[in-house]
Amino acid sequence: MARKGSSLRLSSSRISSLLLSMFATFASFYVAGRLWQESQTRVHLIKELDRVTGQGKSAISVDDTLKIIACREQKKTLAALEMELSAARQEGFVSKSPKLIDGTETKKRPLVVIGIMTSLGNKKKRDAVRQAWMGTGASLKKLESEKGVIARFVIGRSANKGDSMDKSIDAENSQTDDFIILDNVVEAPEEASKKVKLFFAYAADRWDAQFYAKAIDNIYVNIDALGSTLAAHLENPRAYIGCMKSGEVFSEPNHKWYEPEWWKFGDKKAYFRHAYGEMYVITHALARFVSINRDILHSYAHDDVSTGSWFVGLDVKHVDEGKFCCSAWSSEAICAGV
């Protein structure tokens, strides 16, 4: 019986040793396989890096290679963000910078586009403006190239489209080439707000200027004073600049400044702060805002009130600049009556 028990213990010990050996063998194969796979991954990454960089054999580590790959992914992310930023610039939320090639500007960005509101029968006033400060032909081009100031008369169409008055404007424009003709605006007092709105929209779509100004055809504009004043606001992306005022809202239909929607301005019937209508300026971002939302921006009876209303709910800096109060002429004034 003792011999039989000893035989069983020996047999059990041999089986345990065999199982242990088998486990160790399988573990060795597994570790060797993992090491081989890791080495193959290293070789593949190094070959890929050599292929991309063209540096031949490389002693770079896998960790460094993975860092490079991560950098490439970040570069892709940065490119996507730059595309989003470009789209935001096109929507007017970021002020555009001049394009640079080898550190130099490809084209000088205009400082301001001035839209001079005029009417069908006001040729004498337009000629006076041309002679006084705007110029024609080569002098108008010089104003654009040297001062960065683009000036255009803004006009709509006759209620009877294609009549002699429309033809007269077309003939005048063929000689002077200084009009913005808004075909979908009828020249009438009740369309003044729409006319200003569509001017800002048109100008923002056509010219990438820093500022856009509304003026009328019976004022003199001091270009040098305008330029120096606007230069002080170049860093403000959403500035609304002019001779700021507020005042009574007139509800009497026979009053010169009658406001049909007077009831919207509260019991005290007082206008919110806005720039007086002879001349005022908005920045590029605000002009783009008007362009994008032109179909839903409400118009009141008077264009200066309408323009002020468009910016009431926005984060806009209202700049009360006395130089835009065109009552009297001085060397520092931006505008004055003619």
Summary of the structure (lengths in Angstrom):
residues: 338
radius of gyration: 36.8
end to end distance: 135.8
largest distance: 137.9
contacts: 936
relative contact order: 0.11
helix: 50%
strand: 19%
